[in-house]
Amino acid sequence: MRATKKTTQLGNHARLLRKLTELPGTPAVIVGCHPIKSGENLVPRGGGAFLAEVEGNLTCKKLSDEIIELHWSGKYRGASFDPVLFELAVITSERVKDAKGRLIPSVMVRLTDNATLDGIEEQTANDEDQVLLLLDVTPGMSQAKIAESLDWMTAHGPHKSKVNRALANLLKHKLAEKDRHGKYRLTERGKKDASKLCRAP
């Protein structure tokens, strides 16, 4: 009963939003929705009734930390199109600074292609290899120390977010682990991978 009530509410909400298209100028209405928890199915959460009332469901899917894929899922009234890739680029301007005169970064979306995605994936793998080899010879390093050792620096200091991304993937694949003091070290599996990298031509 509860699910049926929620479905009815979603349908009513979609019909209410559609009325906005009848305003002077017939504006397009874009509604931000969240997918189901797993994120595998990119239709709106509980959105069968909602989806039936809209023209289409555009989706944005994260392919990497820098690349977003725009496509559609579930329904799209109109000619289909191939996925469109966008790059998230960090930018600064001399006209935008904080009280201490430091540049304030922002993010801009740029149209990109598969070649850029391939290059980013290759660079990401290279970054992970560098962190893996460093932890093999110097375990127990903090993220800041790892960034300094690899010369990953920004205008604001060690590029810890870059280190964090590499470590997250190493942890995910059980190549590294974090002790109770927050220090990182390689697992036996990680040490084997590091040994292979050292032997590679």
C-alpha positions in Angstrom: 0.0 0.0 0.0 2.8 2.4 0.9 4.6 1.7 -2.4 1.4 2.4 -4.3 0.9 5.7 -2.5 4.4 6.8 -3.3 4.1 5.9 -6.9 0.9 7.9 -7.1 2.6 10.9 -5.5 5.5 10.7 -8.0 3.0 10.6 -10.9 1.1 13.6 -9.5 4.4 15.5 -9.0 5.5 14.9 -12.6 2.1 16.1 -13.9 2.5 19.2 -11.8 6.0 19.9 -13.2 4.6 19.4 -16.7 2.3 22.4 -16.2 5.4 24.6 -15.9 6.0 24.0 -19.7 2.7 25.9 -20.3 4.1 29.1 -18.9 4.8 32.0 -21.4 7.7 31.1 -23.5 7.0 27.3 -23.1 10.2 26.7 -21.1 11.8 23.3 -20.9 11.8 21.8 -17.4 14.8 19.8 -16.2 14.2 17.9 -12.9 17.1 16.6 -10.9 16.5 13.0 -9.8 18.4 10.3 -7.9 18.8 6.8 -9.2 18.2 3.7 -7.0 20.8 3.0 -4.4 23.0 0.7 -6.4 23.4 3.3 -9.2 23.4 0.5 -11.8 19.9 1.4 -13.1 19.8 5.1 -13.9 16.1 5.6 -13.9 14.6 7.8 -11.2 14.2 6.1 -7.9 10.8 4.5 -7.7 10.1 6.4 -10.9 7.9 4.2 -13.1 4.9 6.6 -12.8 7.2 9.6 -12.9 9.0 8.4 -16.0 5.7 7.8 -17.8 4.8 11.5 -17.5 8.1 13.0 -18.8 9.6 13.3 -22.3 12.8 11.5 -21.4 15.3 10.6 -18.8 18.8 12.0 -19.4 21.5 10.5 -17.3 25.0 11.5 -16.1 27.3 8.7 -15.2 30.8 9.1 -13.6 33.3 7.1 -15.7 36.4 8.5 -13.8 37.2 11.4 -11.5 37.4 13.7 -14.5 35.0 12.2 -17.0 31.2 12.3 -17.0 29.0 10.5 -19.6 25.7 12.1 -20.7 23.2 9.7 -22.2 19.7 8.5 -21.6 18.0 5.5 -19.8 14.5 4.1 -19.6 12.8 6.5 -21.9 13.6 9.2 -24.4 11.1 10.7 -26.9 13.1 11.7 -29.9 16.1 10.5 -32.0 18.5 8.5 -29.9 22.1 9.7 -29.7 25.5 8.3 -28.8 26.8 8.9 -25.3 28.5 12.3 -24.9 31.6 12.7 -22.8 32.4 15.7 -20.7 35.6 16.5 -18.8 35.6 18.2 -15.4 38.4 20.7 -15.5 39.6 22.6 -12.5 40.2 26.3 -13.4 41.2 29.5 -11.7 41.1 33.2 -12.5 43.2 36.1 -11.4 40.0 37.9 -10.7 38.8 35.4 -8.1 40.9 35.2 -5.0 40.4 34.7 -1.2 41.2 37.3 1.5 44.9 36.1 1.5 45.2 36.6 -2.3 45.2 32.9 -3.1 43.5 31.7 -6.3 40.1 30.1 -5.7 39.6 27.0 -7.9 36.3 26.2 -9.6 35.2 23.5 -12.0 34.2 23.9 -15.7 32.7 21.2 -17.9 34.3 20.7 -21.3 33.2 18.5 -24.2 35.8 15.7 -24.7 36.1 12.3 -26.4 37.2 8.7 -25.8 40.8 9.5 -26.5 40.9 11.8 -23.5 39.2 9.1 -21.4 41.8 6.6 -22.5 44.6 9.0 -21.6 43.1 9.7 -18.1 42.7 6.0 -17.4 46.3 5.4 -18.4 47.5 8.2 -16.2 45.4 7.0 -13.3 46.9 3.5 -13.6 50.4 5.1 -13.6 49.6 7.1 -10.5 48.5 4.0 -8.7 51.7 2.2 -9.7 53.8 5.0 -8.4 52.1 4.9 -5.0 52.3 1.2 -4.9 56.1 1.2 -5.5 56.6 4.0 -3.0 54.8 2.1 -0.2 56.8 -1.0 -1.1 60.0 0.7 -0.1 58.6 3.1 2.5 55.5 1.8 4.3 53.6 3.8 6.8 53.6 7.1 5.0 50.8 9.6 5.3 49.0 11.0 2.3 50.8 14.3 2.6 54.2 12.5 2.7 53.3 10.4 -0.3 52.4 13.5 -2.3 55.6 15.2 -1.4 57.7 12.2 -2.2 56.1 11.9 -5.7 56.3 15.7 -6.2 52.5 15.9 -6.5 52.1 19.5 -5.3 49.5 22.2 -5.9 49.6 25.9 -5.1 48.0 25.0 -1.7 50.5 22.3 -0.8 50.6 18.5 -1.2 48.0 17.1 -3.7 46.4 14.8 -1.1 43.2 14.3 -3.1 45.3 12.8 -5.9 47.0 10.4 -3.5 43.6 9.6 -1.9 42.2 8.5 -5.3 45.2 6.2 -5.9 45.0 4.8 -2.4 41.3 4.2 -2.6 41.7 2.0 -5.7 44.7 0.1 -4.1 42.5 -0.5 -1.0 39.6 -1.6 -3.2 41.7 -4.2 -4.9 43.3 -5.3 -1.6 46.8 -4.2 -2.7 47.1 -1.9 0.3 45.7 -1.6 3.8 45.4 1.0 6.5 46.5 0.3 10.1 44.8 1.6 13.2 47.0 4.7 13.2 45.9 5.7 9.7 49.1 4.7 8.0 49.2 2.8 4.7 51.2 -0.3 3.8 51.0 -2.9 1.1 49.3 -6.3 1.6 51.1 -9.5 0.4 49.2 -9.2 -2.8 50.4 -5.6 -3.2 54.0 -6.6 -2.6 53.7 -9.2 -5.3 52.4 -6.6 -7.7 55.2 -4.2 -6.8 57.7 -6.9 -7.4 56.2 -7.5 -10.9 56.4 -3.8 -11.7 60.1 -3.7 -10.6 60.9 -6.6 -13.0 58.9 -5.1 -15.9 61.2 -3.7 -18.7 
